[in-house]
Amino acid sequence: MENIRPIYKKLLIAAIVIYITGVTFSLANIYMKVGEIEHALTHASGGHQHDH
C-alpha cells in the first residue's frame, strides 16, 4: 500500500466508509422489517395481548 498515491488511498478509505455505512443502514432496515413481521405474527397467533 506504500506505493499508492495519497489521493487514491483517501478515496479508497472514503469508499469503504460509505460502503460500511450503507450496509449498516440496510441491515438495520431489514431487522426493523423482520421485527415488524414478527410482531404482526405474534398478534395473529394471539401470543401477546396489549392495545396499540
C-alpha positions as CSV (number, residue, x, y, z in Angstrom):
1,M,0.0,0.0,0.0
2,E,3.0,2.3,0.3
3,N,3.3,3.0,-3.5
4,I,-0.4,4.1,-3.8
5,R,-0.8,7.9,-4.2
6,P,-2.3,9.5,-1.1
7,I,-5.4,10.7,-3.1
8,Y,-6.2,7.2,-4.1
9,K,-5.7,6.0,-0.5
10,K,-8.2,8.6,0.7
11,L,-10.7,7.7,-2.0
12,L,-10.4,4.0,-1.0
13,I,-10.9,4.8,2.6
14,A,-13.9,7.0,1.8
15,A,-15.4,4.3,-0.4
16,I,-15.0,1.7,2.4
17,V,-16.6,4.0,4.9
18,I,-19.6,4.7,2.5
19,Y,-19.9,1.0,1.8
20,I,-20.0,0.1,5.5
21,T,-22.5,2.9,6.3
22,G,-24.7,1.6,3.5
23,V,-24.5,-2.0,4.7
24,T,-25.3,-0.9,8.2
25,F,-28.4,1.0,7.2
26,S,-29.6,-1.9,5.0
27,L,-29.2,-4.4,7.9
28,A,-30.9,-2.1,10.3
29,N,-33.8,-1.7,7.8
30,I,-34.0,-5.5,7.4
31,Y,-34.0,-6.0,11.2
32,M,-36.8,-3.4,11.6
33,K,-38.9,-5.1,9.0
34,V,-38.3,-8.6,10.5
35,G,-39.3,-7.2,13.9
36,E,-42.5,-5.7,12.5
37,I,-43.3,-9.0,10.7
38,E,-42.6,-11.0,13.9
39,H,-44.7,-8.6,15.9
40,A,-47.6,-9.0,13.4
41,L,-47.3,-12.8,13.5
42,T,-47.3,-12.8,17.3
43,H,-50.5,-10.7,17.3
44,A,-52.1,-13.0,14.6
45,S,-51.4,-16.1,16.7
46,G,-52.8,-14.4,19.8
47,G,-49.5,-14.8,21.6
48,H,-49.5,-11.3,23.0
49,Q,-52.3,-9.2,24.2
50,H,-51.9,-5.5,24.6
51,D,-53.5,-2.4,23.0
52,H,-51.6,-0.3,20.4
